[in-house]
Amino acid sequence: MKNILHFDIKIEDGIFEKIVGEKDSIGYYDLPTQDLNYLQKYIKELKKNTDYDTIKDIVVIGIGGSSLGSKAIYRALKPIRSFSKKLHFFESTDPVAIRSTLETIDAQNAHFLVISKSGTTVETVSVYKYVLGYLGKKDICLDYRFTFVTDHDSKLELHSKTMKSFLLHIPNNVGGRFSVLSAAGLAPLFLIGVDVQKLLDGALNIKKSFFEDGYIKNTILKKATYYAKNSMRYNINTLFAYSESLKYFSEWYVQLWGESLGKKQKNSSFNVGLTPIGLIGPKDQHSFLQLIVEGLRDKSVTVLKVENFNDTIKIPNVTLHGIEELDLINNIAFCDLINMQADSTIEALLDKEDIPVDTITIKQVNEENIGKLIFYYELLTSVVGQMMDVNAYDQPGVEDGKQILKRKLLKK
């Protein structure tokens, strides 16, 4: 993974030491070196108690950090991998979405993972209840039909013990939006055949590079310093990914960035934040790029490129009457065309001089490189949070809404 910053700034003293200082208490830093034996034991138990080979659909019931990470990885790999099972996601209380998702699932041959760190997430529990009723109407046996993934001693864990089911834990010191490389994200991916060890290997590569004075350390510290120092001017951060397979990675980034950095400062009463926007090229060249290039100078841009798509389909050598001027695209591979479009966007942005731009290039989409991207953005989030003097690991604004909802439900 290459990250080229097209801007320069002096790194703030002491910021690296602050990250080293929090490393022992914030659990996501340790996930790249976790022992995966618990997943081996889990699948062994699953095969012992179910007709595992007949399971066609793995279904995640979760929202936000409980689903976005695994969905991002699955959708990135799906075009280039052949999985033995399909992965589905219930991540909304939208009744139309619930019904339409159920229609795509072979309920008799499905296994469900109910994922909630707190164990009391309203959206997750409400969909879980509906699925229970749905299975009951079809007279489908519930024994060993569910895996619960939650905190130690949560209410969801207590519930899991009332039925024949499986249980996995999220480390208590790993926040939901940082949990993709824990059981919350790895378990469903492992069940469909994703090489989760390679995900961790990629993450470990970035971790070592950062903490052992590799190239990523300087890159992340400079980028974070620039974002924090210019947060009042460039308060919108756009991730412009030039691959449709990275669409859901962009969604994961939006949650990570927004929920971690939009806060009241720890040592003042100021509300601060950096607004994340996920874009997909070249589609969004025909919409949002206009706003970036000629609109308010309040946006920074990261262009995310894929060097090798492992697909060489070409534009045919066809002349269209009246559009002969576009014969110049004939015989060009689409993989080359999309990267030419990305490079053209970068050049157009750099020409303006007052738009901060950096470029991240991964060689290809695979487990290792997705693992690198995930840990890179988690580290960047932590460093920016330290520099902006916010707690990147809580979400009081989200909790306020949850409490209001519970009061409304009590009044019904």
N, C-alpha and C positions, 0 to 999 in steps of 0.2 A: 504494500500500500504506500503510495507516494502522496504527500501533501505539500503543495507549493503555495506559500504565502506571497501574494503580490503586493505586500505592504510590509513595513518594518516599524518596530517600536521597541523601546528598552523594557526589558522584563523587570517587573517590580520585585524588589528585594524581599526575601522571606516567604514568598508565596509557596515555593516548593516545600519548604520546611513545614508549613501549615498542613499541606496535604499528607506529608509523611506522618505528622502528628495525629491526624484523624484516621489513618489507615488501620489502626488496631481496634477501633470501635465501630467503624462503618463496614458492614459485612460483605458488600459486593466486591471489595478489593480482593477477597480471598477466594471467590468463586472459580477463577481460572485454574486453581490448583486443587480443587475439591476431588475427593475420592468418589468415583462413580459406581462403586460396588452396590450402593443402595438401589440403583436402577436395575442392576443385574438381579438382585434379590427380588425386586418388585416384579419384574417380568417373569421370573421363575414362579412366583406365587400366582400371578395372573394365569399362566399356562396350566398350573396345577388345578386351579379352581374354575376355569372357563374353557370352552372350546375355542381356544385362542385363534386357531387357523381359520375359523369361519367368520371371525370379526372382520367386517368390511369397513366400518366407519368408526373413527375416533372423534368424539364430540367434546369440545371444550365449552363449559358453561362458566363464563367469567367476563369481567369488564376491565377496561383500562390496562393497568400493568399485569393483570392476570391473563390477558389474551393478546395484547398488541404485539408483544415480542415474539411469541411463537408463531403468530400469524404472519409477521414480517418475514421471518426466516422461511416458513413454509412456502409463502407465495414467491419468494425470491428463488427458491430451489425447484419449485414445481415444474417450471418449463424445461429444466435440464435434467431432472431426476425422474426415475420411474419408481413410485412408491407402491407398496403392496396394499396399503390402506389409505382411505381418504380422511382428510382432517377438516372438521367443520367447527364453526364458532357461533355460539349464542352470546352476543355481547350488547344486547339492547332489549328494552322492554317494549319496543315497537311491536304491536300484535301482528302486523303484516309480515315483519321480518321473522318473527317466531314461527308463524305458520309456514312460510315459504322455506325456511331452513329445515323444518321437520319433514317437509315433503321430499327433500333431497336425501334423507337418511333412511337406511334400512334398519328400522328400530329393533327388529328381532336379532340382528347381527351387528349391534352397535355397542360400544363401551363409552361411558360418559365420565369426564373428569370435571368435578365441581371445584373451582379454584377461587379461593378468597383468602387473602392474608389475614384479615380480621376475623373472618368466619361469619360476619353478620352483614355483608354487603347486600343491600335491599334488592338491587337489580339481579344479582346472582341467585339469591335465595328464591326470589319470585319466579324466575325462569325454571329453577330446579323443581319447585313445587308443581309447576305446570307440566314439566316433563314426567314427573312421578305419576300425575293423574293421567297423562297421555298413555304411558306404558301400562298403567293399570286397566284402562279401558280396552287395551288390546290383549289383556291377560298375559303379558310378558313378565316372566319371573324377574324379580328385582335382585335376587341373590348374586353378589359379585358383579353387578351391573355398573357399579360406580366406584371411582377412585376420588378421594377427597384430598385436596392439597391446600394446606393452611398452616397457620402458626401453631406451635406447641401449646396445648391446653386451651385452644380456642373453643368457642361454642360449637363450631362446625366439627371439630374433632370429637367432642362429646356426642354430637348427633351421629357421627359415623360409627360409633361403638354400639349403636342401637340396631344396627343391621349388618348383614354379611357384606363387607366391602373392603376396600384397600385404603391405606392412609399414607400420605407422604407429607413431609414438613418443609416449610420455608424457614430458613434461619431467622430468628427473631430480629437480628440486627441488619436484615436486608429489606429495604423498602420495596413496596409493590412495583414501582416503575423502574427499579434497578434489579428486578428479580428474574429477568429473562434467562439468565444463566444459572438459575437455581432450579429446583424441581418444578416450579411453576411453569417455566418455559421448556425445560429439557424433557420432562416426562411425556407430554404428548408428541413431541418431535421424535423421541426415542422409540415410541410405539409404532410409528409409521416408517421407521428405518433411516432417519437422519443420523449421520455420524456426529453425535454430540461431542465426542472427544476432540474432533477436529475444530468444532466451534470453540471449545475451551483452549485448544492449542493456539488458535488465532488470537484470542483474547490475551493469553499469556505472553504472546509475542509483543503485543502493545504494552502490556504491563511492565515487562522487563525493559523494554526500550525507554519507558518513561522513568522508572525508578532506578535504572542502572545507567543513566546518562547516555542513552541512545538518541537517535535523531528525533524521535517523537517527543522527548522531553522539551527540547527547545521550541519545537513547532507548537505544541499545545500551550506552553507558557506564554509565548509571544502572542498567539491568537487570543488567548483568554485575557491577557493584559490589554490588547487592543479593544476587545469587546467591552471590558469593564470601564476603561478610561474614556471610551466614546459612547457609553450607553445612553447618554442624553441626546446625542445627535443621531447616531445609528442605532436606534432602538428596535429595529425590525431585522431579524436574521432569516434569510431565505436559503433553503437547501434545494438546489436545482439538480435533480438526479436525472441523468440521461439514460434511463432504462425503465421500461414499464415494470420490470420485475422488482424494482425498488420502491414502488408506490407505497406499499405498506410499511417499508422501513421508514419512509418519510413521515408516516402517521405516528410510528413509534417515537421518532425524534421529536415531533411536535408535543407529544405528551411529556416526554422526559424533560425537554427544555422549558416548556410553559409552566408545568407544575412544580418544577424545581427552583426556577429563578424568579417567578412572579411573586414577590414577597415584600413584607415590611422589613426594613433592615434591623439587624440584631441590636445595634448600638445607636439607633436614632428612630425617629417617628416617620421617616421617609418611606414611601412606597416606591419600589423600583421593579424593574423587570425588562426582559428582552423578548419580544414577540416572535415566535417561530412560525415560519410558513414553509410548507412542503410543496415543491413544484416538480413536475415531470416534463422533461424535454423529449422531443421538440414540441410537444403539444402546447405547453404553456409559453413558448416563444410567441404564439399568436394571441396572447392575452396579457399575462402578467409582465412579460418582459418590457412591454411599452411603458408600464408604470415605473419599472425600475430605471430604465434608461432616461426617460424624460420627466418623470414625476419628482416628488419631493426627495431630497437627498437624506433619507432617513433609513436606508436599507443597506445591509451588507449582503454579500452573495457568496455561497459556497457551491461550486459546480462539481458534481460527483459523476465521474466517468468510469466506464467499463472498457478496458483495453481490448479484451478478446471475448466476443460473444459466442464463440464456438459454433457459429452459424454463418455460412458464406453465401446465402441466397443473394442473387444479383437482380438488378433492374434489367429487363430484357432489352435487346438491341432493336427497339421498335420506334419508328418515326410516326408521330401523330400529325395528321394534316392540320395545319393552322397553329401547331405548337412546336414547330421544328426547332425553335430556339432552346427547348429543353432536351434536345438530343445529347447535350453535354452530360446528362446523368446516365446515359445508356452504359451498360456493362459495369456499373459501379455496385459493389457489394453494399447491402443495407448497413452492415456493421461499420463500414467505412463512412457511409453517408451520415449516420447519426453522430459519429465522433467529429466529423467535419462541421456538423451543425453545432456541436458543443464548443468546439474550438472557435467558431465564428462568434458565438455568444460571448465567450471569454474575451476575445479581441475587441468586440464592440463595447463591452463594459470597461475594459482597460483604457480604451481611447478617451473615456470621459474623465479619468484621473481622480475624480472625487467620489467614486463608488468603490468601497473596499471589496476586494475579490480574492478568494483563494480557490485552489483546485485540488480535489482528492481523486486519485486514480487507483482503481484496483485492477489487477491483471485479468481476473475473471470472477464471475459469481460462483462461489462455492462455500462450503461450510467454514473453512479457515478464514477466508476474506470477510465473510459476514461477521464472524466472531471478532475480527480486528475492528471493523466499523463500529460494532456495538460497544466494545470496551473503549475505543477512542472517544466516542461521544459521551460515554459515562464519565470518563476522566475529565474531558473538557467541561462538562457540566459542573463537576465538583470544583474545578479550579476557578471557573467564573463565579460560582457561588461564594467561594472564599473571598475573592477580590471585590465582590459587590456587597460583602458583609451580610449575606443572607444564609439562613439554614436551608440548604438544598435538599434536605431529607424529610421535611414535614410538609403538610398541606392544609394549614388552618382554614384557608378559603374554601376548600372542598368540604372540609368537615362542617363548616357553618351551614352549607346547603343540605348536608345529610341530616343535621339536627332539625332544621326547619321542616324537612320532609317527614321526619318521624313525628313531629308535633301535629302536622296536618293529618297524618294517618291515625293518630290517637283521637282526633276530633271526629272521625268518620262514624 
